[in-house]
């Protein structure tokens, strides 16, 4: 699934090497309008103080870049990716880290970007190995990544993640 998205990007988007991983989503100087892959309607969340404004995706020769503009209050932000590894899972309810009652159809979750209440100290970027240990699906920290977050509970901000192609 992610490889289809990457092929689409390579075929249609411009090469971007301007990303500074600082958690600030600067449209026009770092991120471009065509890199907004998931625009979200403002104020469509049933819970006040929780909103995803948009998710961005781009790349350069060495890295894949993902960003989310969001606001959370006593909730989690999750970004799930299918890296085409054929070892991810379609149900993340039994993860050993950030388990959630989500099931996916047509994809397997390989990579999870997660944080609680805008606190990167409670989150990070993990690889979902698919291995089951003590009835839990094993995850490990993804290596060689850079991540910065500017949001905190009840206030909007952004998270930016740089993942080397070699880690995917």
C-alpha positions as CSV (number, residue, x, y, z in Angstrom):
1,X,0.0,0.0,0.0
2,X,2.7,2.5,0.9
3,X,4.7,1.5,-2.1
4,X,1.7,2.4,-4.3
5,X,1.5,5.8,-2.6
6,X,5.3,6.3,-3.0
7,X,5.1,5.4,-6.7
8,X,2.2,7.9,-7.1
9,X,4.4,10.6,-5.4
10,X,7.4,9.8,-7.6
11,X,5.2,10.1,-10.7
12,X,3.3,13.2,-9.7
13,X,4.9,15.3,-7.0
14,X,8.0,17.4,-7.1
15,X,11.2,16.4,-5.3
16,X,11.4,18.1,-1.9
17,X,14.5,18.4,0.2
18,X,13.5,21.5,2.2
19,X,12.1,19.8,5.2
20,X,13.5,20.9,8.6
21,X,12.3,18.5,11.3
22,X,11.1,21.0,13.9
23,X,7.4,20.2,14.3
24,X,6.4,23.4,12.5
25,X,4.5,22.7,9.3
26,X,5.4,25.7,7.1
27,X,3.2,25.6,4.0
28,X,5.1,27.1,1.0
29,X,8.6,27.1,2.4
30,X,8.9,23.5,3.7
31,X,5.7,21.7,2.8
32,X,3.7,22.3,-0.4
33,X,0.0,22.1,-1.0
34,X,0.3,19.0,-3.2
35,X,2.0,17.2,-0.3
36,X,-1.2,17.4,1.8
37,X,-2.4,13.8,1.2
38,X,-5.2,13.8,3.8
39,X,-7.0,17.1,4.2
40,X,-9.5,17.0,7.0
41,X,-12.6,19.1,7.6
42,X,-12.1,21.5,10.5
43,X,-14.3,20.8,13.6
44,X,-15.5,17.4,12.5
45,X,-14.5,15.6,15.6
46,X,-17.2,14.8,18.0
47,X,-14.9,15.5,21.0
48,X,-14.1,19.2,21.5
49,X,-10.4,20.0,21.4
50,X,-9.4,17.1,19.2
51,X,-8.8,17.6,15.5
52,X,-6.6,16.5,12.7
53,X,-6.2,19.4,10.2
54,X,-4.1,17.5,7.7
55,X,-1.5,14.9,7.1
56,X,1.4,15.6,4.7
57,X,3.8,13.2,2.9
58,X,6.9,13.8,0.8
59,X,10.4,12.5,0.3
60,X,13.9,13.1,-0.9
61,X,16.7,10.7,-2.0
62,X,17.4,9.5,1.6
63,X,14.2,9.9,3.5
64,X,10.4,9.7,3.7
65,X,8.8,12.7,5.5
66,X,5.4,12.6,7.3
67,X,3.8,15.5,9.1
68,X,0.4,16.0,10.8
69,X,-1.2,19.3,11.8
70,X,-3.4,18.5,14.8
71,X,-4.9,19.3,18.2
72,X,-5.5,16.8,20.9
73,X,-6.9,16.9,24.5
74,X,-6.8,13.7,26.4
75,X,-6.7,11.7,23.2
76,X,-4.1,9.9,21.0
77,X,-2.8,10.8,17.6
78,X,-2.0,7.8,15.5
79,X,-0.6,7.6,12.0
80,X,-0.4,4.1,10.6
81,X,1.5,3.0,7.5
82,X,1.7,-0.1,5.4
83,X,5.4,-0.4,4.3
84,X,4.7,-3.4,2.1
85,X,6.7,-5.7,4.3
86,X,4.1,-8.5,4.4
87,X,4.6,-8.9,8.2
88,X,2.4,-6.1,9.6
89,X,-1.0,-6.7,11.0
90,X,-4.6,-5.8,10.1
91,X,-5.8,-5.6,13.7
92,X,-3.9,-3.4,16.1
93,X,-6.0,-4.2,19.1
94,X,-3.3,-6.4,20.7
95,X,-0.2,-4.3,20.2
96,X,2.2,-4.3,23.1
97,X,2.5,-0.5,22.6
98,X,-0.5,1.9,21.9
99,X,-3.1,-0.8,21.4
100,X,-6.2,0.5,19.8
101,X,-9.4,-1.1,18.6
102,X,-8.7,-0.6,14.9
103,X,-8.9,-3.1,12.0
104,X,-7.7,-2.3,8.5
105,X,-8.9,-3.9,5.3
106,X,-6.7,-4.0,2.2
107,X,-3.5,-3.1,4.2
108,X,-1.3,-4.4,7.1
109,X,0.0,-1.9,9.6
110,X,3.8,-2.0,9.6
111,X,4.7,1.4,11.1
112,X,2.9,3.3,13.8
113,X,3.5,7.0,14.7
114,X,1.7,7.7,18.0
115,X,1.6,10.1,20.9
116,X,-0.9,10.8,23.7
117,X,-2.2,14.2,24.6
118,X,0.4,15.9,22.4
119,X,3.3,14.5,24.5
120,X,6.0,13.0,22.4
121,X,7.5,11.6,25.6
122,X,4.6,9.1,25.6
123,X,4.9,8.3,22.0
124,X,7.2,7.8,19.1
125,X,7.6,5.8,15.9
126,X,7.6,2.0,16.1
127,X,7.8,-0.9,13.7
128,X,5.0,-3.5,14.1
129,X,6.9,-6.8,13.7
130,X,3.8,-9.1,13.5
131,X,5.5,-11.4,16.0
132,X,3.2,-12.5,18.9
133,X,4.8,-12.6,22.4
134,X,2.6,-13.4,25.4
135,X,-0.5,-12.8,23.3
136,X,0.6,-9.3,22.3
137,X,1.8,-8.2,18.9
138,X,5.4,-7.1,19.3
139,X,6.6,-3.6,18.3
140,X,10.1,-2.1,18.3
141,X,11.4,1.5,18.0
142,X,12.1,2.3,14.4
143,X,15.8,3.1,14.0
144,X,17.5,6.2,12.7
145,X,14.4,8.4,12.6
146,X,14.0,12.1,13.5
147,X,10.8,13.4,15.1
148,X,9.7,16.7,16.5
149,X,6.4,17.8,18.0
150,X,5.1,21.3,18.7
151,X,1.5,20.5,19.9
152,X,0.6,20.0,23.6
153,X,-2.7,19.2,25.3
154,X,-5.5,21.4,24.2
155,X,-3.4,23.5,21.7
156,X,-2.8,22.9,18.0
157,X,0.6,22.2,16.6
158,X,2.4,19.7,14.4
159,X,4.5,16.6,14.4
160,X,7.2,16.0,11.7
161,X,8.9,12.6,11.2
162,X,11.9,11.8,9.0
163,X,12.3,8.1,8.2
164,X,15.3,6.9,6.2
165,X,14.5,4.7,3.3
166,X,16.9,2.2,4.7
167,X,14.7,1.9,7.9
168,X,11.7,1.0,5.8
